[in-house]
Amino acid sequence: AFLQSEDWRGLTHVELRGIMCMASFTDDVNLIRREFTRAHDFFHWARQMCFSTSPEFNICSWGMTHDYPLALECGSNMVRIGTQIFGEREY
């Protein structure tokens, strides 16, 4: 709804570069794959419908330490792997 309203075009100091999503916190690989695929489909829709003249709209960010290989299979070009690098957080 936000993209379709085109209100974002008036945000002169904001540059939308792509989309980011997080999959459900589950071990169900099929569910995660569906969510990443849906994100990829939405990215292509948004690029075609709203950003066709914006080459900088090119970021597909989904996937974290536990699911990044699947995210890459599903078109992600930016993953978040902080746990892999820094270890588990202690709260």
C-alpha positions in Angstrom: 0.0 0.0 0.0 2.9 2.4 0.8 4.4 2.0 -2.6 1.1 2.2 -4.4 0.2 5.4 -2.6 3.4 7.0 -4.0 3.7 9.1 -0.8 7.3 7.9 -0.7 8.1 10.0 -3.7 7.9 13.1 -1.6 10.5 11.9 0.8 13.4 14.0 -0.6 16.0 12.8 1.8 15.1 9.1 1.6 16.3 6.8 -1.1 14.6 3.4 -1.3 17.2 0.9 -2.4 15.4 -2.4 -2.2 13.5 -4.6 0.2 14.4 -6.5 3.3 12.5 -9.4 5.0 12.9 -11.9 7.7 11.5 -15.4 7.4 9.5 -17.0 10.1 11.5 -18.4 13.0 11.0 -22.1 12.2 12.8 -25.2 11.1 10.3 -25.6 8.2 12.5 -25.1 5.2 9.6 -25.2 2.8 7.9 -22.3 4.6 11.1 -20.3 4.7 11.6 -21.0 0.9 8.0 -19.8 0.2 8.6 -16.6 2.2 11.9 -15.8 0.5 10.4 -16.6 -2.9 7.5 -14.3 -2.2 9.9 -11.5 -1.2 11.8 -12.0 -4.4 8.6 -11.8 -6.4 7.6 -8.6 -4.6 11.0 -7.1 -5.2 10.6 -7.7 -9.0 7.1 -6.3 -8.9 8.2 -3.2 -7.1 11.2 -2.7 -9.4 9.0 -3.0 -12.5 6.0 -1.0 -11.2 7.6 1.7 -9.1 11.4 1.8 -9.7 11.8 1.1 -13.4 14.0 4.2 -13.8 15.9 3.7 -10.6 18.9 1.4 -11.1 19.9 2.0 -7.4 16.8 0.0 -6.4 18.7 -3.3 -6.5 18.9 -4.7 -2.9 17.2 -8.0 -2.0 18.0 -8.5 1.6 16.7 -11.6 3.3 18.5 -14.4 5.1 20.3 -14.6 8.4 22.9 -16.9 9.9 20.6 -19.9 10.2 19.1 -19.6 6.7 21.4 -17.6 4.5 22.2 -20.5 2.1 18.5 -20.8 1.3 18.2 -17.0 1.0 20.9 -16.9 -1.6 19.2 -19.7 -3.6 16.1 -17.5 -3.5 17.7 -14.4 -4.9 19.0 -12.5 -1.9 22.1 -10.3 -2.5 22.5 -9.1 1.0 22.4 -11.4 4.1 22.7 -10.6 7.8 25.1 -13.1 9.4 26.1 -11.3 12.7 25.6 -14.5 14.8 28.0 -16.4 12.5 30.6 -13.6 12.9 30.1 -12.5 16.5 28.4 -15.5 18.2 25.1 -15.9 20.0 23.8 -12.9 22.0 23.3 -13.2 25.7 20.3 -11.3 27.0 
